Amino acid sequence: MSLNPIETVELNFNLLGENAPPLIIMHGLFGSARNWQGIAKQLSDRFRVYTLDLRNHGASPHADSMDYQSMAADVVLFMQQQNIENAVLLGHSMGGKVAMQLALTNPEKVNRLIVVDIAPVVYKHNFDEVLMGLYHVPLGSVNSRKEADQYLAEKISTLSLRQFLLQNLVTNSAGGYQWRVNLASIEQSMPAIMGFSEDQGERFTQPTFFINGGKSSYLSARYRLQAEELFPQAKFETVEGAGHWPHVESPAEFMSYLNEFLNLQ
């Protein structure tokens, strides 16, 4: 019995830099390509930097499935379309799992791997609080981003998280607001998003860099053994004062570690 083929989507992307080795950046859950423009700009004099909108995010198409096999296949299609033979991959959170999945299943397409604040493990928690907050905003009646934030604040107390989520609030053709992320598919796919296949069957033996926030538990010490088993060339660094978004919370320290790994200093 043959397996059903993976249905891919064509990813929206931004490009900075030219005539240089390719580096592909993948954002986390509820993020988009624009979240990484600052980092991309700093790398664009030495790399051709592609920041992607993963499926169901940003300006990329919506799809029912959000497992990592499908999302990695989207990136493989993107590389084929851009005539990219192999590249440096950088992924944050969910995007880090996409990058790890691609490196393990198509290692010839990845020459170096950078994983930001995530591990190749199954997490028990979910994003119910965030989903509840997004669904709580009455899109049919809000008249401003400020008003939308007031509704979000009833469910989500952290201002920085609300500001991050509100980047997904866009106007529609009727003059109202809508979320550009596919909430229904994300909610349905949450077990897959929180998961990761432990039986990859392969290891990725090229240089790999895990960088985490010291205040975050996503890449705690107990997960490093699993990371080293799948990525035997793994190197680890911690941005001590940062949480789950070290590239935003401590950008200078993050870039210092990144440049060291990329041999750019």
C-alpha positions in Angstrom: 0.0 0.0 0.0 1.5 3.3 -1.0 1.6 6.3 1.3 -0.3 9.4 0.5 2.0 12.1 -1.0 2.7 15.2 1.1 0.8 18.2 -0.1 3.1 21.2 -0.2 2.4 24.9 -0.3 4.5 27.6 -1.9 5.9 29.8 0.9 6.0 33.5 0.9 9.4 34.9 1.7 11.6 38.1 2.0 15.1 38.3 0.7 18.0 40.4 1.8 21.5 40.2 0.3 22.7 38.8 -3.0 25.6 36.9 -4.5 26.4 35.2 -1.2 25.8 31.8 0.4 22.1 31.2 1.2 20.8 31.2 4.8 17.1 30.4 5.5 15.3 31.6 8.6 12.1 30.0 9.9 10.0 31.7 12.6 8.1 30.2 15.5 4.4 29.6 16.2 2.2 32.7 15.6 5.3 34.4 14.1 6.2 35.5 10.6 9.1 36.4 8.3 9.0 40.0 9.6 9.9 38.9 13.1 13.4 38.1 11.8 14.1 41.1 9.6 16.5 42.8 12.1 18.7 39.7 12.3 18.4 39.1 8.6 19.6 42.6 7.9 22.7 42.1 10.1 23.6 38.9 8.2 22.7 40.2 4.7 26.2 41.5 3.9 27.6 38.0 4.2 24.7 35.8 3.3 21.7 35.7 0.9 19.1 35.7 3.7 15.6 34.3 3.1 13.1 34.8 5.8 10.1 32.5 5.3 6.4 32.6 6.3 5.7 29.0 7.2 2.3 27.5 6.2 -0.7 29.0 8.0 1.4 32.0 8.9 2.1 35.4 7.4 1.3 35.7 3.7 1.8 32.0 3.0 -1.1 29.7 2.0 -3.3 28.0 4.6 -3.4 24.2 4.8 -5.2 21.6 7.0 -2.0 19.8 8.0 0.8 21.2 10.1 3.0 18.2 10.9 6.7 18.7 10.6 7.0 16.4 7.6 4.7 18.6 5.6 6.3 21.9 6.8 9.8 20.6 6.0 8.6 19.5 2.6 7.4 23.1 2.0 10.9 24.3 2.6 12.4 21.7 0.3 10.0 22.9 -2.4 11.0 26.5 -1.7 14.7 25.6 -2.0 14.0 23.8 -5.4 12.2 26.9 -6.6 15.0 29.2 -5.7 17.7 26.8 -7.0 19.3 26.5 -3.6 21.3 23.3 -3.5 22.1 23.6 0.2 22.0 26.3 2.9 22.5 27.3 6.4 19.2 26.7 8.2 18.1 28.8 11.2 14.8 28.1 13.0 13.2 29.4 16.2 10.8 27.3 18.3 8.4 25.6 15.8 10.6 26.8 13.0 13.5 25.1 14.8 11.7 21.8 14.7 11.0 22.3 11.0 14.7 22.9 10.5 15.7 19.8 12.5 13.2 17.7 10.6 14.6 18.9 7.3 18.2 18.3 8.4 17.4 14.8 9.5 15.5 13.8 6.4 17.4 15.8 3.8 20.9 16.3 5.3 22.4 17.0 1.9 20.4 20.2 1.7 21.8 21.6 5.0 25.4 22.5 5.6 25.0 24.1 9.0 22.0 24.1 11.4 21.0 26.7 14.0 18.2 25.9 16.4 16.8 28.7 18.7 15.2 27.8 22.1 13.7 24.4 21.2 14.6 20.8 21.4 13.8 17.7 19.3 11.4 16.4 21.9 7.6 16.1 22.6 6.4 18.9 24.9 3.5 18.3 27.2 2.2 21.9 27.4 0.2 23.7 24.7 -0.8 27.2 23.7 -4.4 27.0 25.0 -4.0 30.4 26.7 -2.9 32.1 23.5 -5.6 30.5 21.4 -8.2 31.4 23.9 -7.0 35.0 23.8 -7.1 35.2 20.0 -10.6 33.7 19.8 -11.7 36.1 22.6 -11.2 39.1 20.3 -14.6 39.9 18.6 -13.1 40.6 15.1 -16.5 41.6 13.7 -16.9 44.5 16.1 -13.4 45.8 17.1 -12.5 49.2 15.5 -8.8 49.5 16.4 -5.7 47.5 17.3 -5.9 49.2 20.8 -9.4 47.8 21.3 -8.3 44.4 20.2 -5.4 44.5 22.7 -7.9 45.3 25.5 -9.8 42.1 24.7 -6.5 40.1 24.5 -5.5 41.5 27.9 -8.5 39.9 29.5 -6.9 36.5 28.7 -3.2 37.3 28.3 -1.5 39.5 30.9 2.0 39.7 29.3 2.2 42.9 27.2 5.2 41.7 25.1 3.3 38.5 24.1 0.2 40.5 23.2 2.3 42.9 21.0 3.8 39.9 19.3 0.4 38.3 18.7 -1.1 41.5 17.4 1.4 41.5 14.5 -1.1 38.9 13.1 -4.0 41.3 13.2 -4.6 42.7 9.7 -7.4 44.6 7.9 -9.7 42.7 5.5 -11.4 43.8 2.3 -14.5 44.8 4.2 -12.6 47.3 6.3 -12.7 45.1 9.4 -10.0 43.0 11.1 -8.9 39.4 10.8 -6.2 37.1 12.0 -3.8 36.2 9.2 -2.8 33.0 11.0 -5.0 29.9 10.4 -6.3 29.5 13.9 -8.5 26.5 13.2 -5.7 24.5 11.6 -3.2 25.5 14.3 -5.6 24.4 17.1 -6.4 21.1 15.3 -2.7 20.5 14.7 -1.4 21.4 18.2 -0.5 17.8 19.2 1.7 17.6 16.0 3.2 21.1 16.7 4.1 20.2 20.3 5.4 16.8 19.1 8.5 15.6 17.3 9.1 12.2 15.8 11.6 10.4 18.1 12.2 7.7 15.5 14.0 9.7 12.8 16.2 6.8 11.8 19.0 9.2 10.9 21.4 11.6 12.5 22.6 15.0 11.2 26.4 15.1 11.4 27.1 18.6 10.2 27.8 21.5 12.6 24.8 22.3 14.7 24.2 25.1 17.2 21.5 25.2 19.8 21.1 28.6 21.5 18.5 29.1 24.2 17.3 31.7 26.6 18.3 31.2 30.2 14.9 32.0 31.5 13.2 29.6 29.1 12.6 25.9 29.8 12.3 24.8 26.1 15.9 23.7 25.9 16.6 22.8 29.5 19.6 20.6 30.4 17.4 17.4 30.5 16.7 17.8 26.8 20.3 18.1 25.6 21.0 14.4 25.6 18.2 13.8 23.0 19.6 16.7 21.0 23.1 15.3 21.0 21.9 11.8 20.0 20.3 13.2 16.8 22.9 16.0 16.3 26.3 14.6 17.4 28.1 17.8 16.3 25.9 20.0 18.5 27.2 23.0 20.4 25.1 24.8 23.0 25.1 28.4 24.3 22.7 30.2 26.6 21.7 33.8 26.5 21.3 34.1 30.3 19.0 37.1 30.7 16.6 36.1 27.9 13.4 34.0 27.7 11.9 32.2 24.7 12.8 35.0 22.3 16.6 35.6 22.9 17.0 37.2 19.4 14.5 39.9 20.5 15.2 40.2 24.2 19.1 40.2 24.0 19.9 40.8 20.3 23.5 41.9 20.7 24.4 38.8 22.8 22.5 36.6 20.4 24.3 38.0 17.4 27.6 37.5 19.1 27.0 33.8 19.6 25.6 33.5 16.1 28.6 35.2 14.5 31.0 33.0 16.5 29.3 29.8 15.2 29.2 31.1 11.7 32.9 32.0 11.9 32.2 35.6 11.1 34.0 37.4 13.9 
